[in-house]
Amino acid sequence: MNLKERLKKIANCRWELPKEAKPGMKVPVLLFLSDRLLREVEEEAIEQAANVAFLPGIYKHSIALPDMHFGYS
């Protein structure tokens, strides 16, 4: 599943992954990324932000900032 293709640009440097992107998400994901950073961000980093949207008690949005990345180095 390519989540980047499901992102909707809602403002300059602001993207939304709707909660319908993955069954069971409780809230949408907001990503704060420029177009350039969006091209460079790993798909797995978006997946992690989407996984947060499943957590019990989450309210309104899962948020990912421009320094998002996948895993640890």
N, C-alpha and C positions, 0 to 999 in steps of 0.2 A: 504494500500500500504506500503510495507516494503522497505524503501529507503536504509537501510543498505545492503540489498542484491543486490542493483544496483550499489554500489560503486565499483570503479576500482582502484586498487593500482597502482600508477604511479611512485612512488619512495619510499624510506624508509621514513616512517612517513608522507606520502603525498598520499591522496586519492582524487578521482574526482567523483562527481555525474554529469553525462552528462545532458545537458539541455533537452534531450529527456525523462528524467525520469519523468517529469511532464509536460503535455502539457501547453505551454504558457511561460515556462521559457525562458528568453532572453539570459542567459549565464550559463555556468556550475558552479558548486560549488566546491571549493577546501577546503579540510579539512586537517589540520595539526595535525595528531594524530598517536600515536604508536599503534601497534596491540592491546596491553592491554587496552589502553584508548578507542579505538574503540569498544571493547567488552562491556565496561562499560557505554558509552555515551547513553543518552536517545534517542529513535527514534524521539521524539518530538523536540529535539535540532537540529537534522539533518533537520527536516521539517521546522523549523524556518530559517535555513540557505538557504534552497531551496526557501522559500517564498521571501527572499531578491532578489533572481534572477529574480523575476517578476517586480521589481520596475522600473519605467520609468527612463531613463538616466543611468542605471547601465552599467558599461563598463568592459569588459573582464571576470571577475569572481566575484562570491560571495565567501567570505573567512570566514572560521570558524577556530578559534585557539584552542589549547588544553584545555583552561579553559571554553569552551562552556558548557552551561547547559540550561535546559528548565525552564522558568518562574523565579520567584523571591522567595526568602525565607527570 
